[in-house]
Amino acid sequence: MTRMILLGCNGKMGRNISEIVKDDPEIEIVAGVDKAGNNTYGYPVYSNLKAVDVPAEVVVDFTRPDALKENDIFNLARERGYALVLCTTGYSEEDLAAIKEASGDLAILRSANMSLGINLLFKLIAEAADILCKEGFDPEIVEKHHNQKVDAPSGTALALADAINSVLNNEYEYKYDRHSIREKRPVKEIGISSVRGGNIVGEHEVIFAGTDEVIELKHAAYSKAVFGKGAVAAAKYLAGKKPGMYDMKDVIK
């Protein structure tokens, strides 16, 4: 049985994960951390991670980037033996450097998108790019999200672009806006377009456009439950692992 502490337990994703764990015999939420107080799931809720006095193997963070410092998460993880599943997006370069440094003595899994399906897409598009882009196909990414999302492009869209670029010697540049420059499309470019509207949970489409043929690979999330399921799978996978940096590709192997 994996014992988990859930940061942001009373938020939308926190409640979603609590529902998933409630029916999973392999994992248990032993404590939650949230400023909003108690909940109805039966585990104690604390105002910060330092106050938690319940033993656990893994901490899942689905909150905000500043929670790393607010909860002194790396030092507490070292003191208490926590593995860390970081599901938050929007980390600064300083945050990412701190995460990488901490992975020297902590088991840390970080992913821009916790969906198992989207992480399979990362693998598929890398394989496709390795073949198609070398044959002259142009890669384009279109991402769609709800009208409350504040960042664009999405972290997942950038991660998809990185997956393509990683098999192309990182020679391709990312183009977010074409209207300001009147020129033909350069060969070594990945176009990334963002759509915001309604309550779209998340859609990502990768297009490889060639001469006389087009290949499209797409993932659509219809509820936030897919992210919660991925986070739970990651927590069960990471508990007890050696220090290092992990991602969802390790979970789906």
C-alpha positions in Angstrom: 0.0 0.0 0.0 1.4 3.4 -1.1 0.9 6.2 1.4 0.4 9.5 -0.2 0.2 13.2 0.9 -1.8 15.4 -1.5 -1.0 19.1 -1.8 -4.0 21.1 -3.0 -6.4 18.4 -1.8 -9.5 20.6 -1.8 -9.0 22.0 -5.3 -10.6 20.6 -8.4 -7.8 18.2 -9.2 -7.3 17.4 -5.5 -11.0 16.3 -5.2 -10.6 14.4 -8.4 -7.6 12.5 -7.2 -9.3 11.8 -3.8 -12.2 10.2 -5.7 -9.8 8.0 -7.7 -7.8 6.9 -4.7 -10.9 6.1 -2.7 -11.5 3.1 -5.0 -7.9 2.0 -5.4 -6.7 -0.7 -2.9 -3.1 -0.1 -3.8 -2.8 3.5 -2.6 -4.1 5.6 0.3 -4.1 9.4 0.9 -2.9 9.7 4.5 -2.9 13.5 4.7 -3.8 16.5 2.6 -2.4 20.0 2.5 -4.7 23.0 1.7 -5.5 26.4 3.1 -9.2 25.7 2.7 -9.5 23.4 5.7 -11.0 20.0 6.1 -12.8 17.9 3.5 -15.2 14.9 3.4 -12.7 12.2 2.3 -11.7 11.1 5.8 -8.0 12.1 5.9 -6.6 15.0 7.9 -5.9 18.3 6.2 -3.1 20.5 7.2 -2.3 24.2 6.3 1.2 23.3 5.2 3.4 20.3 4.6 5.7 21.0 7.6 2.7 20.5 9.9 2.0 17.0 8.5 2.8 14.4 11.2 1.7 11.2 9.3 4.3 8.9 7.7 4.1 8.7 3.9 6.2 7.6 0.9 5.2 10.1 -1.7 3.9 13.7 -2.1 1.7 14.7 -5.0 1.7 18.4 -5.8 -1.2 19.7 -8.0 -1.1 23.4 -6.8 1.1 26.3 -7.9 4.8 26.8 -8.7 5.3 28.9 -5.5 4.2 25.9 -3.4 7.8 24.5 -3.7 9.1 27.3 -1.5 6.0 27.8 0.6 6.2 24.2 1.8 10.0 24.0 1.8 9.2 20.8 -0.1 12.8 19.6 -1.0 14.2 19.9 2.5 11.2 18.2 4.0 11.3 15.4 1.4 15.0 14.8 2.4 14.2 14.8 6.1 11.2 12.5 5.8 12.0 10.3 2.8 9.3 11.5 0.5 9.3 10.9 -3.3 7.8 13.8 -5.2 5.3 13.8 -8.0 5.2 17.4 -9.4 2.1 17.9 -11.6 2.2 21.7 -11.5 2.9 23.8 -14.7 4.4 27.3 -15.0 7.6 26.7 -13.2 10.3 29.4 -13.7 13.8 28.6 -14.9 14.9 29.0 -11.3 12.3 26.5 -10.2 13.3 24.0 -12.9 17.0 24.3 -11.9 16.1 23.7 -8.2 14.0 20.6 -9.2 16.9 19.2 -11.2 19.3 19.8 -8.4 17.0 18.2 -5.8 16.7 15.1 -8.0 20.3 14.3 -7.1 19.2 12.9 -3.8 15.4 12.7 -4.2 13.1 10.6 -6.5 11.2 13.3 -8.5 8.7 12.8 -11.3 7.7 15.9 -13.2 5.4 16.1 -16.2 3.8 18.9 -18.1 0.8 16.6 -18.6 -0.1 13.7 -16.3 -2.4 12.0 -18.9 -1.2 8.5 -19.8 -2.6 9.0 -23.3 -0.7 12.2 -24.0 2.5 10.7 -22.8 2.0 7.9 -25.2 1.5 10.6 -27.9 5.0 12.0 -27.0 6.5 8.6 -27.9 4.5 8.2 -31.1 5.3 11.7 -32.4 9.0 11.3 -31.7 9.0 8.2 -33.8 7.0 9.9 -36.5 9.2 13.0 -36.6 12.4 10.8 -36.9 11.0 9.4 -40.1 8.8 12.1 -41.6 10.7 15.4 -40.9 13.8 13.9 -42.5 11.7 13.3 -45.6 10.6 16.9 -45.7 7.3 16.9 -43.7 6.5 20.1 -41.9 5.5 19.7 -38.2 2.7 21.8 -36.7 1.0 21.7 -33.3 -2.5 23.0 -32.5 -3.6 23.1 -28.9 -7.1 23.9 -27.6 -8.1 24.8 -24.0 -10.9 26.4 -22.0 -11.3 30.2 -21.8 -10.0 30.4 -18.3 -6.5 29.1 -19.1 -4.0 32.0 -18.7 -0.9 30.6 -20.4 -0.4 30.0 -24.1 0.9 27.9 -25.6 0.2 25.2 -23.2 3.1 23.4 -21.4 2.0 20.2 -23.1 2.2 21.8 -26.6 5.8 22.9 -25.8 6.6 19.4 -24.5 5.3 18.0 -27.8 7.5 20.4 -29.7 10.4 19.3 -27.6 9.7 15.7 -28.3 9.8 16.3 -32.0 12.9 18.5 -31.7 14.8 16.0 -29.6 15.0 13.6 -32.6 16.0 16.4 -35.0 19.2 17.4 -33.2 17.2 20.4 -31.6 17.7 22.3 -34.9 14.1 23.4 -35.3 12.8 26.8 -34.1 9.4 27.3 -32.6 7.0 29.8 -34.3 4.1 31.1 -32.2 3.0 33.9 -34.5 3.1 34.3 -38.2 1.0 37.3 -38.9 3.8 39.8 -38.1 6.2 38.3 -40.6 5.5 37.9 -44.3 7.7 35.1 -45.5 7.6 31.5 -46.7 7.7 28.8 -44.0 11.3 27.9 -43.1 12.2 24.2 -43.3 13.4 23.9 -39.8 10.4 25.2 -37.9 7.7 23.9 -35.6 4.5 26.0 -35.7 2.5 26.1 -32.5 -1.1 27.6 -32.5 -3.3 28.1 -29.5 -7.1 28.2 -29.3 -9.0 29.3 -26.2 -12.8 28.9 -25.8 -15.7 27.5 -23.7 -14.8 24.6 -21.4 -12.5 22.6 -23.6 -10.5 20.5 -21.1 -7.5 20.0 -23.5 -6.9 18.9 -27.1 -3.5 18.6 -28.7 -3.1 17.8 -32.4 0.3 17.2 -34.1 0.3 17.6 -37.9 3.0 16.3 -40.2 2.3 18.0 -43.6 4.1 16.6 -46.6 3.7 16.7 -50.4 0.3 15.2 -51.3 -0.2 13.7 -47.9 -0.8 14.7 -44.3 -0.5 12.7 -41.1 -2.3 13.8 -37.9 -1.9 12.5 -34.4 -4.3 13.8 -31.8 -5.2 13.5 -28.1 -8.3 14.9 -26.5 -9.1 15.0 -22.8 -12.8 15.1 -22.0 -12.5 15.5 -18.3 -9.8 16.3 -15.7 -10.1 12.7 -14.5 -7.4 11.6 -17.0 -4.9 13.8 -15.3 -5.8 12.5 -11.8 -5.5 8.9 -13.0 -2.0 9.6 -14.3 -1.0 11.3 -11.1 -2.1 8.3 -9.0 -0.3 5.9 -11.4 2.8 8.1 -11.1 2.6 8.1 -7.2 2.4 4.3 -7.1 5.3 4.0 -9.6 7.6 6.4 -7.8 7.2 5.2 -4.2 10.5 3.5 -3.2 12.4 4.5 -6.3 16.0 5.6 -6.2 16.9 9.3 -6.4 16.7 10.7 -9.9 14.5 12.6 -12.4 11.6 10.6 -13.8 8.7 11.4 -16.1 5.5 9.8 -17.3 7.3 7.9 -20.0 8.8 5.8 -17.2 5.3 5.1 -15.9 3.9 3.8 -19.2 6.9 1.6 -20.1 
